[in-house]
Amino acid sequence: MDERRQMLQASAAAAQFFRRELLLATDGWPLEYLKAHGAESVLSVESPWKVGYAPRTWSNLVDHLQEQGFGYGTLARAGLLTWTEHGDAVDRHRDTLMLVAHDRRSSAVGFVGIGSDGVVRPASPVTPIHRPANVLVGAVEQRDLLAGGAVPVIVDEPMDAIAVSNAGGQWAGIPVCGRGLSTAQAKMLRDFSASDKVIVALGGSEAERNQSAGYMLDLAFYFDHVRAVVLRPGESLAGLGQQGTLSGALRNTRPLMTYRTTGSGFVALQSADLDPPGPGL
């Protein structure tokens, strides 16, 4: 078997290991975090979101994958193993909620992590199979939803993406996890989507809103309609989901190109919406 295939199989096996660890958990901060953000649906075995948990151990994953026949070299090259100063092979990921990053072939090639502090961080380094700009989180899990015409909604936080996906089946949340959206990712998302529409969530600081608004050019190349939902300071889509107002917010969108930032905040460029939202947009 060639080395690339071995790395892909090791990454897929790691994703299954992390998923099993979360589903077997009975307490701890990962469960509290998911429930606090209204994302307890991922704790069901039927959830399309295969969120997992890297346990707070030194080598449980490495030992598990070694038992399946994967060597240290393969695990190190796949970004799953690291070495201590004494030369011991240990797990790269520990005490972290794990989301799977897939490439355009739908292969699990890396991970994004959420720590106990709630901060979302890239978990996997650049490897022969993983390039952050060429992967997406959530698209493969929601492949059927997207193929059925659900409108993709680009958000920053994974919990917001899960809330969007739970908002009635008309939308599919795609988290960029603080890394922005590349041209390759925009094309990959279009390949998964039957809809010619996409929504970008504009929230956070002015710099974060500017970054999100900057997705316009790449998205407009692949989608006919690029729209935006603007969040007030301190507001999140996950919070709107818990309040029962998320669907309404996703229906009340405007063309992304009609927004700009000013020194006093984020405003619409014009009072009249030249592309009024229709049902489900």
N, C-alpha and C positions, 0 to 999 in steps of 0.2 A: 504494500500500500504506500502511495506517495506521501510525503511529509505534509503537504497542504491538507490532504484529506484527513490525515490523522489529527491535525490541529482543529479542523472543523468538527470532527467527531468528539474531540476532547471538550471543545467549547459547548457543544450541544449537551454532552453528558454533565458538564458543570451546571448548565442552566437547569437541568432536571434535578440535580442534587440540591441546588438552592431552593427550587420550588418545593421540593419535599420537606426541607427543613422548615420553611415557613408554614406549610400546611400542618406539620406535626407540632408546632409551637402552641403552648397553652397559656403563656403569659409573657411578659417582657415588653420593652419599649416598642418593638416593631408593631405588635398588635395594637398597642395604645395609640401609636402614631397614625396608623391606617384608620382606626375608628374615629380619632379626633378630626380627621380630614374627610370623613364620610366615604372612605374607600374600603370599607369592610367587605364589599362585594368580591374583592380579589381573593378573599380567604375561602371562597367556594371553589371546589375542584372544577366546576363548570365554567368559571370565569375565563373569558378570552385573554385577560391580562395575566400572564404567567409570572407575576412578581414573586421573587424568592428572597431568601435570607442567607447571607454568609455567616455561619456561626462564629462565636467568639472563642475559637480554638486555634491551635497552632497549625495543625496539619490534617484535619478531618477530610478536607476536599482532596488534598494530595494523596492521602492514604486510600481514599475511595477510588480515585481515578487510577492509581497504580494497581489496585485489585482488578480493575477492568482492562489492564494490559497497556496503559499509557506510560511511557517512559518519562524521566525527568526532563530530558531535552525537549520533547514535544510540549510538555506542560509549560516549560519556561518560555519557549517561543510563542506559545498561544497566550501568554500573559496571565497565566493562572498560578504560577509558582514564583517564589523569590527565594533568595538565599540569605541566611543569617551570617553574621561575621565569623561564625565558627564553621560555616560550610554546611549547615543543615538546610534541607529543603522544607519550606513552610508555605502555607497558603498566602497568596497575595492579598486576598480579600477577607476581612474579618469584621464581625459585628456590624454588618451593613445590609440594608435592604437593597436588593439587586433587580434591575430591569435589564432585559436582554436587548442588545442592539443587533439588528439584522442588516445584511447587505442586500443588493438588488436581486440576488438569487434566492432570497429568503433564508439564507444560512445564518445561524447564530454565530457571530464573530467576536462579540465583546459585550461589555456591561457598563451600565451607568449605576452609580450607587447613591443611596441616601443614608447619611450617618445619623447617629443618635441625636445630633444637634439639629437635624432637619435640613441640613445643607445638601444640595444635590451636587455631586462631583463625578467627573469621568472616572470610572474605576479601572478601565483597561488601558494599557499603554498602546502606542502604535506598534503593531506587529505585522508579520507578513500577511495576515488575513484581516486585520482591523485598521481602518483609517477613519477617524472620527467624521470627516467631511463626506464620507461615502456610505454612511449607515443611517438608519432611522430606528427610533424606539416607537413601538405601538402600531406601525403600519401592518406588519405581518399578523399580529394578534387580531387586528380589525380588518383583515383582508376581505372577508365576506361582507362586512358592513360597508366598506368602501366600494366594493364591486356592485353592491346593491343600490348605489347612488347616494350614500351618506356624504354630507359635505365635510371635508377635512377642516379642522380648526387647529391652527398652529398656536401653541402656547409654550411658555417657558417651563413650567413646573409639571412633573408627572401627575401629581394629585389633581391638578386642574384638568389634565387630559382624561383621566379616569372619570372625573365628574361629567365632562362633556359627553363621553361615551355612554354614560348612564342616563342621559337626559332625553331618552325617548327613541333612540335609534336613528334620528335624522342627521346626527353629526358624529364625527369620529375625531377624538382628541389626539393630536400628535405633538409630544413634547420635544423641544430642542435642547432642554436641559442646560441652559446657560451658554451653549456653544454657538448660537446663531444658526442660520439656515444657509447652506451652500447651494450653488447651482445644481450640483449633482443630486443633492437631497430633494430639491424642488422637482427635478425630472423624475426621480424615483417615486415621489409622492404622486405625481401625475400618472405614472404607469400603473399604480395601484388603484387609482380613483376613476370611477365611472362619471362622476360629477365634473362639470366644467367650472365649478365654483369652489372657492377656498376662502376661509375666514382667518384673519390674523387677530389675536388678542393683544391689545395695547394696554399694558399696565406697568406698574413699578415706577422706577425713577425716570426722569426725563431722558437720561442716557439709554435706559432699557427700552423706552418707547421709541426712541430714535432708531435703535438697532432693529426693533421689530418692523417699524415702518420701512426700513431699508430693504426688507424682503420683497418689496413691490416689483422691482424690475425683473428679478428671476421668476417670481410667481406669474407675472403677467405674460411671460414668454410661453408658459405652459397651460395657464388657466385663463378662460375668457372673462371671468368675473372674480376680482380680488377685493374682498370686503373686510371691514374691521369692526370689532366690538371694543369699545373703550371703557376701561375700568377706572373707577375713582380711586384716589390714594387709599391704600389699605384694603382695597377690595380684591377678591380673588374669585375665579370661576368655581373653585371648590366650595367657597363660602356661599356663593349664590346658589349652588346646588343644594346645600344644606338648608337654605332659606326657601327653596322651592321657586326661585325666580330666574334660574339659569336659562330655561327654554325661552322665556320672554326676552332675555338679553340677547340670545343668539338669533332671534328673529328680528331684533331691532339693530340692524347693522347698516353701515354706509360704505360706499366705495373707499378703499384705503387711500387712494390718491387725493381725497378731499380733506385729509388731515395734515396738519403741520404742527411743529412745536414752536412755542413762543417763550419769552422769558417768564411769563406768568402762568404758563401751563400749556396743555394740549388742546387745540381748538379745531373746529371745522373751518375749512377755507370759505365755504359759502353756506348760506342758510337753506338754499333749495337743494335737495338731493336729486341730481340728474339721473341717478340710477336707483329708483325707489325699490326697497326690499320687497320681495314677494314672499309667499308662504314658505317657511322652512329655511329662508336664507339667513 
